[in-house]
Amino acid sequence: MNLTLPESLEARLSPESMALHLAIGLFVSEEATLGQAAEIAGLSQAAFLRNLGARRIPIHYGPAELAEDLQAVQALTGQ
């Protein structure tokens, strides 16, 4: 995909910064998952989460996600 930006923005932002901004926007609007957003930004999920934290952007983690994670931990530990 090609994206055309105003010259003033293109001059100020690196391609990496633009990708990160796009990824954050897609994540916040729930158009992309954490994994997809991290991939768009070219970062690991941990690094993407650090970027969200630095910007005080909450992650979408509710009771359903917690239950899934607890089930996964139980399966891994054999409980």
mmJSON file of the N, C-alpha and C atoms, coordinates in Angstrom:
{"data_MODEL":{"atom_site":{
"group_PDB":["ATOM","ATOM","ATOM","ATOM","ATOM","ATOM","ATOM","ATOM","ATOM","ATOM","ATOM","ATOM","ATOM","ATOM","ATOM","ATOM","ATOM","ATOM","ATOM","ATOM","ATOM","ATOM","ATOM","ATOM","ATOM","ATOM","ATOM","ATOM","ATOM","ATOM","ATOM","ATOM","ATOM","ATOM","ATOM","ATOM","ATOM","ATOM","ATOM","ATOM","ATOM","ATOM","ATOM","ATOM","ATOM","ATOM","ATOM","ATOM","ATOM","ATOM","ATOM","ATOM","ATOM","ATOM","ATOM","ATOM","ATOM","ATOM","ATOM","ATOM","ATOM","ATOM","ATOM","ATOM","ATOM","ATOM","ATOM","ATOM","ATOM","ATOM","ATOM","ATOM","ATOM","ATOM","ATOM","ATOM","ATOM","ATOM","ATOM","ATOM","ATOM","ATOM","ATOM","ATOM","ATOM","ATOM","ATOM","ATOM","ATOM","ATOM","ATOM","ATOM","ATOM","ATOM","ATOM","ATOM","ATOM","ATOM","ATOM","ATOM","ATOM","ATOM","ATOM","ATOM","ATOM","ATOM","ATOM","ATOM","ATOM","ATOM","ATOM","ATOM","ATOM","ATOM","ATOM","ATOM","ATOM","ATOM","ATOM","ATOM","ATOM","ATOM","ATOM","ATOM","ATOM","ATOM","ATOM","ATOM","ATOM","ATOM","ATOM","ATOM","ATOM","ATOM","ATOM","ATOM","ATOM","ATOM","ATOM","ATOM","ATOM","ATOM","ATOM","ATOM","ATOM","ATOM","ATOM","ATOM","ATOM","ATOM","ATOM","ATOM","ATOM","ATOM","ATOM","ATOM","ATOM","ATOM","ATOM","ATOM","ATOM","ATOM","ATOM","ATOM","ATOM","ATOM","ATOM","ATOM","ATOM","ATOM","ATOM","ATOM","ATOM","ATOM","ATOM","ATOM","ATOM","ATOM","ATOM","ATOM","ATOM","ATOM","ATOM","ATOM","ATOM","ATOM","ATOM","ATOM","ATOM","ATOM","ATOM","ATOM","ATOM","ATOM","ATOM","ATOM","ATOM","ATOM","ATOM","ATOM","ATOM","ATOM","ATOM","ATOM","ATOM","ATOM","ATOM","ATOM","ATOM","ATOM","ATOM","ATOM","ATOM","ATOM","ATOM","ATOM","ATOM","ATOM","ATOM","ATOM","ATOM","ATOM","ATOM","ATOM","ATOM","ATOM","ATOM","ATOM","ATOM","ATOM","ATOM","ATOM","ATOM","ATOM","ATOM","ATOM","ATOM"],
"id":[1,2,3,4,5,6,7,8,9,10,11,12,13,14,15,16,17,18,19,20,21,22,23,24,25,26,27,28,29,30,31,32,33,34,35,36,37,38,39,40,41,42,43,44,45,46,47,48,49,50,51,52,53,54,55,56,57,58,59,60,61,62,63,64,65,66,67,68,69,70,71,72,73,74,75,76,77,78,79,80,81,82,83,84,85,86,87,88,89,90,91,92,93,94,95,96,97,98,99,100,101,102,103,104,105,106,107,108,109,110,111,112,113,114,115,116,117,118,119,120,121,122,123,124,125,126,127,128,129,130,131,132,133,134,135,136,137,138,139,140,141,142,143,144,145,146,147,148,149,150,151,152,153,154,155,156,157,158,159,160,161,162,163,164,165,166,167,168,169,170,171,172,173,174,175,176,177,178,179,180,181,182,183,184,185,186,187,188,189,190,191,192,193,194,195,196,197,198,199,200,201,202,203,204,205,206,207,208,209,210,211,212,213,214,215,216,217,218,219,220,221,222,223,224,225,226,227,228,229,230,231,232,233,234,235,236,237],
"type_symbol":["N","C","C","N","C","C","N","C","C","N","C","C","N","C","C","N","C","C","N","C","C","N","C","C","N","C","C","N","C","C","N","C","C","N","C","C","N","C","C","N","C","C","N","C","C","N","C","C","N","C","C","N","C","C","N","C","C","N","C","C","N","C","C","N","C","C","N","C","C","N","C","C","N","C","C","N","C","C","N","C","C","N","C","C","N","C","C","N","C","C","N","C","C","N","C","C","N","C","C","N","C","C","N","C","C","N","C","C","N","C","C","N","C","C","N","C","C","N","C","C","N","C","C","N","C","C","N","C","C","N","C","C","N","C","C","N","C","C","N","C","C","N","C","C","N","C","C","N","C","C","N","C","C","N","C","C","N","C","C","N","C","C","N","C","C","N","C","C","N","C","C","N","C","C","N","C","C","N","C","C","N","C","C","N","C","C","N","C","C","N","C","C","N","C","C","N","C","C","N","C","C","N","C","C","N","C","C","N","C","C","N","C","C","N","C","C","N","C","C","N","C","C","N","C","C","N","C","C","N","C","C","N","C","C","N","C","C"],
"label_atom_id":["N","CA","C","N","CA","C","N","CA","C","N","CA","C","N","CA","C","N","CA","C","N","CA","C","N","CA","C","N","CA","C","N","CA","C","N","CA","C","N","CA","C","N","CA","C","N","CA","C","N","CA","C","N","CA","C","N","CA","C","N","CA","C","N","CA","C","N","CA","C","N","CA","C","N","CA","C","N","CA","C","N","CA","C","N","CA","C","N","CA","C","N","CA","C","N","CA","C","N","CA","C","N","CA","C","N","CA","C","N","CA","C","N","CA","C","N","CA","C","N","CA","C","N","CA","C","N","CA","C","N","CA","C","N","CA","C","N","CA","C","N","CA","C","N","CA","C","N","CA","C","N","CA","C","N","CA","C","N","CA","C","N","CA","C","N","CA","C","N","CA","C","N","CA","C","N","CA","C","N","CA","C","N","CA","C","N","CA","C","N","CA","C","N","CA","C","N","CA","C","N","CA","C","N","CA","C","N","CA","C","N","CA","C","N","CA","C","N","CA","C","N","CA","C","N","CA","C","N","CA","C","N","CA","C","N","CA","C","N","CA","C","N","CA","C","N","CA","C","N","CA","C","N","CA","C","N","CA","C","N","CA","C","N","CA","C","N","CA","C","N","CA","C","N","CA","C"],
"label_alt_id":[null,null,null,null,null,null,null,null,null,null,null,null,null,null,null,null,null,null,null,null,null,null,null,null,null,null,null,null,null,null,null,null,null,null,null,null,null,null,null,null,null,null,null,null,null,null,null,null,null,null,null,null,null,null,null,null,null,null,null,null,null,null,null,null,null,null,null,null,null,null,null,null,null,null,null,null,null,null,null,null,null,null,null,null,null,null,null,null,null,null,null,null,null,null,null,null,null,null,null,null,null,null,null,null,null,null,null,null,null,null,null,null,null,null,null,null,null,null,null,null,null,null,null,null,null,null,null,null,null,null,null,null,null,null,null,null,null,null,null,null,null,null,null,null,null,null,null,null,null,null,null,null,null,null,null,null,null,null,null,null,null,null,null,null,null,null,null,null,null,null,null,null,null,null,null,null,null,null,null,null,null,null,null,null,null,null,null,null,null,null,null,null,null,null,null,null,null,null,null,null,null,null,null,null,null,null,null,null,null,null,null,null,null,null,null,null,null,null,null,null,null,null,null,null,null,null,null,null,null,null,null,null,null,null,null,null,null],
"label_comp_id":["MET","MET","MET","ASN","ASN","ASN","LEU","LEU","LEU","THR","THR","THR","LEU","LEU","LEU","PRO","PRO","PRO","GLU","GLU","GLU","SER","SER","SER","LEU","LEU","LEU","GLU","GLU","GLU","ALA","ALA","ALA","ARG","ARG","ARG","LEU","LEU","LEU","SER","SER","SER","PRO","PRO","PRO","GLU","GLU","GLU","SER","SER","SER","MET","MET","MET","ALA","ALA","ALA","LEU","LEU","LEU","HIS","HIS","HIS","LEU","LEU","LEU","ALA","ALA","ALA","ILE","ILE","ILE","GLY","GLY","GLY","LEU","LEU","LEU","PHE","PHE","PHE","VAL","VAL","VAL","SER","SER","SER","GLU","GLU","GLU","GLU","GLU","GLU","ALA","ALA","ALA","THR","THR","THR","LEU","LEU","LEU","GLY","GLY","GLY","GLN","GLN","GLN","ALA","ALA","ALA","ALA","ALA","ALA","GLU","GLU","GLU","ILE","ILE","ILE","ALA","ALA","ALA","GLY","GLY","GLY","LEU","LEU","LEU","SER","SER","SER","GLN","GLN","GLN","ALA","ALA","ALA","ALA","ALA","ALA","PHE","PHE","PHE","LEU","LEU","LEU","ARG","ARG","ARG","ASN","ASN","ASN","LEU","LEU","LEU","GLY","GLY","GLY","ALA","ALA","ALA","ARG","ARG","ARG","ARG","ARG","ARG","ILE","ILE","ILE","PRO","PRO","PRO","ILE","ILE","ILE","HIS","HIS","HIS","TYR","TYR","TYR","GLY","GLY","GLY","PRO","PRO","PRO","ALA","ALA","ALA","GLU","GLU","GLU","LEU","LEU","LEU","ALA","ALA","ALA","GLU","GLU","GLU","ASP","ASP","ASP","LEU","LEU","LEU","GLN","GLN","GLN","ALA","ALA","ALA","VAL","VAL","VAL","GLN","GLN","GLN","ALA","ALA","ALA","LEU","LEU","LEU","THR","THR","THR","GLY","GLY","GLY","GLN","GLN","GLN"],
"label_asym_id":["A","A","A","A","A","A","A","A","A","A","A","A","A","A","A","A","A","A","A","A","A","A","A","A","A","A","A","A","A","A","A","A","A","A","A","A","A","A","A","A","A","A","A","A","A","A","A","A","A","A","A","A","A","A","A","A","A","A","A","A","A","A","A","A","A","A","A","A","A","A","A","A","A","A","A","A","A","A","A","A","A","A","A","A","A","A","A","A","A","A","A","A","A","A","A","A","A","A","A","A","A","A","A","A","A","A","A","A","A","A","A","A","A","A","A","A","A","A","A","A","A","A","A","A","A","A","A","A","A","A","A","A","A","A","A","A","A","A","A","A","A","A","A","A","A","A","A","A","A","A","A","A","A","A","A","A","A","A","A","A","A","A","A","A","A","A","A","A","A","A","A","A","A","A","A","A","A","A","A","A","A","A","A","A","A","A","A","A","A","A","A","A","A","A","A","A","A","A","A","A","A","A","A","A","A","A","A","A","A","A","A","A","A","A","A","A","A","A","A","A","A","A","A","A","A","A","A","A","A","A","A","A","A","A","A","A","A"],
"label_entity_id":["1","1","1","1","1","1","1","1","1","1","1","1","1","1","1","1","1","1","1","1","1","1","1","1","1","1","1","1","1","1","1","1","1","1","1","1","1","1","1","1","1","1","1","1","1","1","1","1","1","1","1","1","1","1","1","1","1","1","1","1","1","1","1","1","1","1","1","1","1","1","1","1","1","1","1","1","1","1","1","1","1","1","1","1","1","1","1","1","1","1","1","1","1","1","1","1","1","1","1","1","1","1","1","1","1","1","1","1","1","1","1","1","1","1","1","1","1","1","1","1","1","1","1","1","1","1","1","1","1","1","1","1","1","1","1","1","1","1","1","1","1","1","1","1","1","1","1","1","1","1","1","1","1","1","1","1","1","1","1","1","1","1","1","1","1","1","1","1","1","1","1","1","1","1","1","1","1","1","1","1","1","1","1","1","1","1","1","1","1","1","1","1","1","1","1","1","1","1","1","1","1","1","1","1","1","1","1","1","1","1","1","1","1","1","1","1","1","1","1","1","1","1","1","1","1","1","1","1","1","1","1","1","1","1","1","1","1"],
"label_seq_id":[1,1,1,2,2,2,3,3,3,4,4,4,5,5,5,6,6,6,7,7,7,8,8,8,9,9,9,10,10,10,11,11,11,12,12,12,13,13,13,14,14,14,15,15,15,16,16,16,17,17,17,18,18,18,19,19,19,20,20,20,21,21,21,22,22,22,23,23,23,24,24,24,25,25,25,26,26,26,27,27,27,28,28,28,29,29,29,30,30,30,31,31,31,32,32,32,33,33,33,34,34,34,35,35,35,36,36,36,37,37,37,38,38,38,39,39,39,40,40,40,41,41,41,42,42,42,43,43,43,44,44,44,45,45,45,46,46,46,47,47,47,48,48,48,49,49,49,50,50,50,51,51,51,52,52,52,53,53,53,54,54,54,55,55,55,56,56,56,57,57,57,58,58,58,59,59,59,60,60,60,61,61,61,62,62,62,63,63,63,64,64,64,65,65,65,66,66,66,67,67,67,68,68,68,69,69,69,70,70,70,71,71,71,72,72,72,73,73,73,74,74,74,75,75,75,76,76,76,77,77,77,78,78,78,79,79,79],
"pdbx_PDB_ins_code":[null,null,null,null,null,null,null,null,null,null,null,null,null,null,null,null,null,null,null,null,null,null,null,null,null,null,null,null,null,null,null,null,null,null,null,null,null,null,null,null,null,null,null,null,null,null,null,null,null,null,null,null,null,null,null,null,null,null,null,null,null,null,null,null,null,null,null,null,null,null,null,null,null,null,null,null,null,null,null,null,null,null,null,null,null,null,null,null,null,null,null,null,null,null,null,null,null,null,null,null,null,null,null,null,null,null,null,null,null,null,null,null,null,null,null,null,null,null,null,null,null,null,null,null,null,null,null,null,null,null,null,null,null,null,null,null,null,null,null,null,null,null,null,null,null,null,null,null,null,null,null,null,null,null,null,null,null,null,null,null,null,null,null,null,null,null,null,null,null,null,null,null,null,null,null,null,null,null,null,null,null,null,null,null,null,null,null,null,null,null,null,null,null,null,null,null,null,null,null,null,null,null,null,null,null,null,null,null,null,null,null,null,null,null,null,null,null,null,null,null,null,null,null,null,null,null,null,null,null,null,null,null,null,null,null,null,null],
"Cartn_x":[0.84,0.0,0.893,0.503,1.204,0.34,0.975,0.274,0.951,0.17,0.714,0.41,1.456,1.327,1.694,1.196,1.644,3.162,3.791,5.251,5.784,5.058,5.541,5.611,4.668,4.711,5.792,5.861,6.845,8.273,8.501,9.83,10.173,9.163,9.403,9.464,8.769,8.646,9.432,10.1,10.798,9.772,10.107,9.187,8.838,9.797,9.544,8.537,8.689,7.77,6.373,6.288,4.981,4.314,5.084,4.528,4.029,4.782,4.368,3.082,2.994,1.789,0.576,0.757,-0.327,-0.75,0.221,-0.064,-0.812,-0.388,-1.063,-2.501,-2.698,-4.056,-4.953,-4.438,-5.223,-5.518,-4.557,-4.758,-5.798,-5.671,-6.589,-8.021,-8.167,-9.508,-10.02,-9.232,-9.56,-9.729,-9.012,-8.972,-7.871,-6.925,-5.808,-5.595,-5.213,-4.875,-3.503,-3.145,-1.818,-0.736,-0.869,0.125,0.207,-0.947,-0.961,-0.35,-0.696,-0.159,1.353,1.827,3.27,3.962,3.355,3.937,3.977,2.903,2.859,3.965,4.176,5.2,6.61,6.713,8.036,8.684,7.867,8.364,7.878,8.551,8.03,6.804,5.99,4.828,5.249,6.324,6.807,7.228,7.936,8.373,7.18,6.198,5.001,4.252,4.147,3.496,4.234,5.565,6.337,6.014,5.871,5.502,4.117,3.172,1.836,1.907,2.664,2.799,3.422,4.432,5.094,4.135,3.132,2.139,0.87,0.89,-0.256,-1.507,-1.316,-2.426,-2.768,-4.015,-4.373,-4.481,-4.136,-4.324,-5.745,-6.256,-7.606,-7.515,-7.596,-7.437,-8.534,-9.537,-10.665,-10.805,-11.928,-12.164,-12.057,-12.506,-12.443,-10.992,-10.155,-8.745,-8.035,-8.385,-7.802,-8.161,-9.417,-9.853,-9.094,-8.902,-8.14,-6.698,-6.09,-4.703,-4.581,-5.531,-5.5,-5.663,-6.517,-6.677,-5.377,-4.717,-3.461,-2.395,-2.316,-1.345,-1.644,-2.913,-3.306,-2.946,-3.162,-2.824,-1.324,-0.537,0.907,1.474,0.811,1.304,0.661,-0.285,-0.923,-1.92,-2.453,-3.438,-4.852],
"Cartn_y":[-1.165,0.0,1.238,2.21,3.493,4.529,5.348,6.385,7.708,8.684,10.0,10.932,11.519,12.448,13.855,14.849,16.214,16.296,17.071,17.179,17.586,18.459,18.913,17.753,16.84,15.659,14.691,14.465,13.514,13.958,15.253,15.771,15.601,15.611,15.541,14.13,13.202,11.856,10.836,9.96,8.861,7.797,6.919,5.826,4.963,4.76,3.968,4.656,5.966,6.732,6.74,6.876,6.847,5.496,4.422,3.076,2.902,3.4,3.301,4.084,5.298,6.112,5.415,4.854,4.133,2.935,2.175,0.991,1.351,2.412,2.848,3.245,3.989,4.402,3.215,2.237,1.049,0.235,0.164,-0.563,0.132,1.432,2.192,2.111,2.142,2.067,0.632,-0.3,-1.723,-2.304,-1.724,-2.237,-3.269,-3.278,-4.23,-4.776,-6.035,-6.642,-6.145,-6.49,-6.127,-6.703,-7.969,-8.606,-7.959,-7.658,-7.015,-5.625,-4.872,-3.52,-3.548,-4.486,-4.608,-4.931,-5.809,-6.168,-4.965,-4.192,-2.983,-2.027,-1.898,-0.978,-1.53,-2.825,-3.436,-3.683,-3.923,-4.109,-5.439,-5.906,-7.051,-6.576,-7.522,-7.125,-6.417,-6.883,-6.245,-4.794,-4.562,-3.201,-2.317,-2.885,-2.108,-1.743,-2.705,-2.424,-1.325,-1.337,-0.273,1.085,1.126,2.381,2.84,1.909,2.273,2.818,2.149,2.581,3.955,4.212,5.52,6.638,6.296,7.273,7.221,6.362,6.17,5.748,4.887,4.336,2.98,2.817,1.548,0.42,-0.771,-1.933,-2.437,-3.175,-3.718,-5.076,-5.064,-6.299,-6.335,-7.123,-7.203,-8.579,-8.838,-10.12,-11.331,-11.197,-12.33,-12.695,-11.68,-11.938,-12.522,-12.04,-12.58,-14.056,-14.4,-15.799,-16.688,-16.206,-16.969,-17.173,-16.119,-16.224,-17.183,-17.125,-18.031,-19.487,-19.733,-21.083,-21.559,-20.669,-21.04,-21.367,-20.593,-20.856,-22.189,-22.446,-23.715,-24.886,-24.744,-25.824,-26.062,-25.004,-25.134,-25.746,-25.462,-25.975,-27.304,-27.778,-29.06,-29.041,-27.909,-27.8,-27.795],
"Cartn_z":[0.0,0.0,0.0,-0.728,-0.739,-0.058,0.738,1.463,1.173,0.768,0.463,1.628,2.165,3.289,2.844,3.552,3.26,3.422,2.581,2.596,3.962,4.659,5.966,6.958,6.898,7.771,7.334,6.057,5.539,5.866,5.895,6.201,7.678,8.545,9.992,10.54,9.899,10.453,9.638,10.334,9.663,9.278,8.342,8.0,9.217,10.107,11.311,12.228,12.382,13.215,12.608,11.307,10.643,10.836,10.716,10.899,12.33,13.293,14.691,14.929,14.41,14.579,13.95,12.78,12.119,12.963,13.434,14.234,15.515,16.185,17.41,17.099,16.039,15.663,15.375,14.655,14.344,15.598,16.501,17.748,18.619,18.789,19.639,19.106,17.794,17.206,17.104,17.601,17.61,16.202,15.257,13.889,13.73,14.662,14.63,16.034,16.091,17.383,17.825,19.033,19.533,18.629,18.277,17.416,16.046,15.468,14.149,14.219,15.248,15.392,15.582,16.391,16.595,15.275,14.492,13.193,12.252,12.222,11.38,11.788,13.095,13.607,13.447,13.12,12.993,14.342,15.368,16.73,17.287,18.333,19.068,19.837,20.288,21.073,22.353,22.975,24.2,23.936,22.85,22.523,22.181,21.49,21.159,22.442,23.374,24.656,25.426,25.366,26.031,25.413,24.081,23.413,23.842,23.958,24.426,25.842,26.701,28.084,28.195,27.386,27.411,27.019,26.22,25.783,26.63,27.659,28.547,27.793,26.804,26.026,26.622,27.102,27.731,26.705,27.165,26.304,26.507,25.54,25.6,26.294,27.596,28.363,29.408,29.127,30.031,30.641,31.271,31.943,31.007,29.782,28.847,28.536,28.314,28.023,29.239,30.422,31.647,31.807,31.567,31.682,30.704,29.468,28.469,28.931,29.45,29.904,31.086,32.002,33.158,32.716,31.727,31.196,30.547,29.829,29.185,30.215,31.278,32.344,33.017,33.284,33.908,33.008,31.713,30.774,30.746,30.817,30.779,32.06,33.178,34.452,34.837,34.04,34.296,35.422,35.713,36.811,36.282],
"occupancy":[1.0,1.0,1.0,1.0,1.0,1.0,1.0,1.0,1.0,1.0,1.0,1.0,1.0,1.0,1.0,1.0,1.0,1.0,1.0,1.0,1.0,1.0,1.0,1.0,1.0,1.0,1.0,1.0,1.0,1.0,1.0,1.0,1.0,1.0,1.0,1.0,1.0,1.0,1.0,1.0,1.0,1.0,1.0,1.0,1.0,1.0,1.0,1.0,1.0,1.0,1.0,1.0,1.0,1.0,1.0,1.0,1.0,1.0,1.0,1.0,1.0,1.0,1.0,1.0,1.0,1.0,1.0,1.0,1.0,1.0,1.0,1.0,1.0,1.0,1.0,1.0,1.0,1.0,1.0,1.0,1.0,1.0,1.0,1.0,1.0,1.0,1.0,1.0,1.0,1.0,1.0,1.0,1.0,1.0,1.0,1.0,1.0,1.0,1.0,1.0,1.0,1.0,1.0,1.0,1.0,1.0,1.0,1.0,1.0,1.0,1.0,1.0,1.0,1.0,1.0,1.0,1.0,1.0,1.0,1.0,1.0,1.0,1.0,1.0,1.0,1.0,1.0,1.0,1.0,1.0,1.0,1.0,1.0,1.0,1.0,1.0,1.0,1.0,1.0,1.0,1.0,1.0,1.0,1.0,1.0,1.0,1.0,1.0,1.0,1.0,1.0,1.0,1.0,1.0,1.0,1.0,1.0,1.0,1.0,1.0,1.0,1.0,1.0,1.0,1.0,1.0,1.0,1.0,1.0,1.0,1.0,1.0,1.0,1.0,1.0,1.0,1.0,1.0,1.0,1.0,1.0,1.0,1.0,1.0,1.0,1.0,1.0,1.0,1.0,1.0,1.0,1.0,1.0,1.0,1.0,1.0,1.0,1.0,1.0,1.0,1.0,1.0,1.0,1.0,1.0,1.0,1.0,1.0,1.0,1.0,1.0,1.0,1.0,1.0,1.0,1.0,1.0,1.0,1.0,1.0,1.0,1.0,1.0,1.0,1.0,1.0,1.0,1.0,1.0,1.0,1.0,1.0,1.0,1.0,1.0,1.0,1.0],
"B_iso_or_equiv":[0.0,0.0,0.0,0.0,0.0,0.0,0.0,0.0,0.0,0.0,0.0,0.0,0.0,0.0,0.0,0.0,0.0,0.0,0.0,0.0,0.0,0.0,0.0,0.0,0.0,0.0,0.0,0.0,0.0,0.0,0.0,0.0,0.0,0.0,0.0,0.0,0.0,0.0,0.0,0.0,0.0,0.0,0.0,0.0,0.0,0.0,0.0,0.0,0.0,0.0,0.0,0.0,0.0,0.0,0.0,0.0,0.0,0.0,0.0,0.0,0.0,0.0,0.0,0.0,0.0,0.0,0.0,0.0,0.0,0.0,0.0,0.0,0.0,0.0,0.0,0.0,0.0,0.0,0.0,0.0,0.0,0.0,0.0,0.0,0.0,0.0,0.0,0.0,0.0,0.0,0.0,0.0,0.0,0.0,0.0,0.0,0.0,0.0,0.0,0.0,0.0,0.0,0.0,0.0,0.0,0.0,0.0,0.0,0.0,0.0,0.0,0.0,0.0,0.0,0.0,0.0,0.0,0.0,0.0,0.0,0.0,0.0,0.0,0.0,0.0,0.0,0.0,0.0,0.0,0.0,0.0,0.0,0.0,0.0,0.0,0.0,0.0,0.0,0.0,0.0,0.0,0.0,0.0,0.0,0.0,0.0,0.0,0.0,0.0,0.0,0.0,0.0,0.0,0.0,0.0,0.0,0.0,0.0,0.0,0.0,0.0,0.0,0.0,0.0,0.0,0.0,0.0,0.0,0.0,0.0,0.0,0.0,0.0,0.0,0.0,0.0,0.0,0.0,0.0,0.0,0.0,0.0,0.0,0.0,0.0,0.0,0.0,0.0,0.0,0.0,0.0,0.0,0.0,0.0,0.0,0.0,0.0,0.0,0.0,0.0,0.0,0.0,0.0,0.0,0.0,0.0,0.0,0.0,0.0,0.0,0.0,0.0,0.0,0.0,0.0,0.0,0.0,0.0,0.0,0.0,0.0,0.0,0.0,0.0,0.0,0.0,0.0,0.0,0.0,0.0,0.0,0.0,0.0,0.0,0.0,0.0,0.0],
"pdbx_formal_charge":[null,null,null,null,null,null,null,null,null,null,null,null,null,null,null,null,null,null,null,null,null,null,null,null,null,null,null,null,null,null,null,null,null,null,null,null,null,null,null,null,null,null,null,null,null,null,null,null,null,null,null,null,null,null,null,null,null,null,null,null,null,null,null,null,null,null,null,null,null,null,null,null,null,null,null,null,null,null,null,null,null,null,null,null,null,null,null,null,null,null,null,null,null,null,null,null,null,null,null,null,null,null,null,null,null,null,null,null,null,null,null,null,null,null,null,null,null,null,null,null,null,null,null,null,null,null,null,null,null,null,null,null,null,null,null,null,null,null,null,null,null,null,null,null,null,null,null,null,null,null,null,null,null,null,null,null,null,null,null,null,null,null,null,null,null,null,null,null,null,null,null,null,null,null,null,null,null,null,null,null,null,null,null,null,null,null,null,null,null,null,null,null,null,null,null,null,null,null,null,null,null,null,null,null,null,null,null,null,null,null,null,null,null,null,null,null,null,null,null,null,null,null,null,null,null,null,null,null,null,null,null,null,null,null,null,null,null],
"auth_seq_id":[1,1,1,2,2,2,3,3,3,4,4,4,5,5,5,6,6,6,7,7,7,8,8,8,9,9,9,10,10,10,11,11,11,12,12,12,13,13,13,14,14,14,15,15,15,16,16,16,17,17,17,18,18,18,19,19,19,20,20,20,21,21,21,22,22,22,23,23,23,24,24,24,25,25,25,26,26,26,27,27,27,28,28,28,29,29,29,30,30,30,31,31,31,32,32,32,33,33,33,34,34,34,35,35,35,36,36,36,37,37,37,38,38,38,39,39,39,40,40,40,41,41,41,42,42,42,43,43,43,44,44,44,45,45,45,46,46,46,47,47,47,48,48,48,49,49,49,50,50,50,51,51,51,52,52,52,53,53,53,54,54,54,55,55,55,56,56,56,57,57,57,58,58,58,59,59,59,60,60,60,61,61,61,62,62,62,63,63,63,64,64,64,65,65,65,66,66,66,67,67,67,68,68,68,69,69,69,70,70,70,71,71,71,72,72,72,73,73,73,74,74,74,75,75,75,76,76,76,77,77,77,78,78,78,79,79,79],
"auth_comp_id":["MET","MET","MET","ASN","ASN","ASN","LEU","LEU","LEU","THR","THR","THR","LEU","LEU","LEU","PRO","PRO","PRO","GLU","GLU","GLU","SER","SER","SER","LEU","LEU","LEU","GLU","GLU","GLU","ALA","ALA","ALA","ARG","ARG","ARG","LEU","LEU","LEU","SER","SER","SER","PRO","PRO","PRO","GLU","GLU","GLU","SER","SER","SER","MET","MET","MET","ALA","ALA","ALA","LEU","LEU","LEU","HIS","HIS","HIS","LEU","LEU","LEU","ALA","ALA","ALA","ILE","ILE","ILE","GLY","GLY","GLY","LEU","LEU","LEU","PHE","PHE","PHE","VAL","VAL","VAL","SER","SER","SER","GLU","GLU","GLU","GLU","GLU","GLU","ALA","ALA","ALA","THR","THR","THR","LEU","LEU","LEU","GLY","GLY","GLY","GLN","GLN","GLN","ALA","ALA","ALA","ALA","ALA","ALA","GLU","GLU","GLU","ILE","ILE","ILE","ALA","ALA","ALA","GLY","GLY","GLY","LEU","LEU","LEU","SER","SER","SER","GLN","GLN","GLN","ALA","ALA","ALA","ALA","ALA","ALA","PHE","PHE","PHE","LEU","LEU","LEU","ARG","ARG","ARG","ASN","ASN","ASN","LEU","LEU","LEU","GLY","GLY","GLY","ALA","ALA","ALA","ARG","ARG","ARG","ARG","ARG","ARG","ILE","ILE","ILE","PRO","PRO","PRO","ILE","ILE","ILE","HIS","HIS","HIS","TYR","TYR","TYR","GLY","GLY","GLY","PRO","PRO","PRO","ALA","ALA","ALA","GLU","GLU","GLU","LEU","LEU","LEU","ALA","ALA","ALA","GLU","GLU","GLU","ASP","ASP","ASP","LEU","LEU","LEU","GLN","GLN","GLN","ALA","ALA","ALA","VAL","VAL","VAL","GLN","GLN","GLN","ALA","ALA","ALA","LEU","LEU","LEU","THR","THR","THR","GLY","GLY","GLY","GLN","GLN","GLN"],
"auth_asym_id":["A","A","A","A","A","A","A","A","A","A","A","A","A","A","A","A","A","A","A","A","A","A","A","A","A","A","A","A","A","A","A","A","A","A","A","A","A","A","A","A","A","A","A","A","A","A","A","A","A","A","A","A","A","A","A","A","A","A","A","A","A","A","A","A","A","A","A","A","A","A","A","A","A","A","A","A","A","A","A","A","A","A","A","A","A","A","A","A","A","A","A","A","A","A","A","A","A","A","A","A","A","A","A","A","A","A","A","A","A","A","A","A","A","A","A","A","A","A","A","A","A","A","A","A","A","A","A","A","A","A","A","A","A","A","A","A","A","A","A","A","A","A","A","A","A","A","A","A","A","A","A","A","A","A","A","A","A","A","A","A","A","A","A","A","A","A","A","A","A","A","A","A","A","A","A","A","A","A","A","A","A","A","A","A","A","A","A","A","A","A","A","A","A","A","A","A","A","A","A","A","A","A","A","A","A","A","A","A","A","A","A","A","A","A","A","A","A","A","A","A","A","A","A","A","A","A","A","A","A","A","A","A","A","A","A","A","A"],
"auth_atom_id":["N","CA","C","N","CA","C","N","CA","C","N","CA","C","N","CA","C","N","CA","C","N","CA","C","N","CA","C","N","CA","C","N","CA","C","N","CA","C","N","CA","C","N","CA","C","N","CA","C","N","CA","C","N","CA","C","N","CA","C","N","CA","C","N","CA","C","N","CA","C","N","CA","C","N","CA","C","N","CA","C","N","CA","C","N","CA","C","N","CA","C","N","CA","C","N","CA","C","N","CA","C","N","CA","C","N","CA","C","N","CA","C","N","CA","C","N","CA","C","N","CA","C","N","CA","C","N","CA","C","N","CA","C","N","CA","C","N","CA","C","N","CA","C","N","CA","C","N","CA","C","N","CA","C","N","CA","C","N","CA","C","N","CA","C","N","CA","C","N","CA","C","N","CA","C","N","CA","C","N","CA","C","N","CA","C","N","CA","C","N","CA","C","N","CA","C","N","CA","C","N","CA","C","N","CA","C","N","CA","C","N","CA","C","N","CA","C","N","CA","C","N","CA","C","N","CA","C","N","CA","C","N","CA","C","N","CA","C","N","CA","C","N","CA","C","N","CA","C","N","CA","C","N","CA","C","N","CA","C","N","CA","C","N","CA","C","N","CA","C","N","CA","C","N","CA","C"],
"pdbx_PDB_model_num":[1,1,1,1,1,1,1,1,1,1,1,1,1,1,1,1,1,1,1,1,1,1,1,1,1,1,1,1,1,1,1,1,1,1,1,1,1,1,1,1,1,1,1,1,1,1,1,1,1,1,1,1,1,1,1,1,1,1,1,1,1,1,1,1,1,1,1,1,1,1,1,1,1,1,1,1,1,1,1,1,1,1,1,1,1,1,1,1,1,1,1,1,1,1,1,1,1,1,1,1,1,1,1,1,1,1,1,1,1,1,1,1,1,1,1,1,1,1,1,1,1,1,1,1,1,1,1,1,1,1,1,1,1,1,1,1,1,1,1,1,1,1,1,1,1,1,1,1,1,1,1,1,1,1,1,1,1,1,1,1,1,1,1,1,1,1,1,1,1,1,1,1,1,1,1,1,1,1,1,1,1,1,1,1,1,1,1,1,1,1,1,1,1,1,1,1,1,1,1,1,1,1,1,1,1,1,1,1,1,1,1,1,1,1,1,1,1,1,1,1,1,1,1,1,1,1,1,1,1,1,1,1,1,1,1,1,1]
}}}
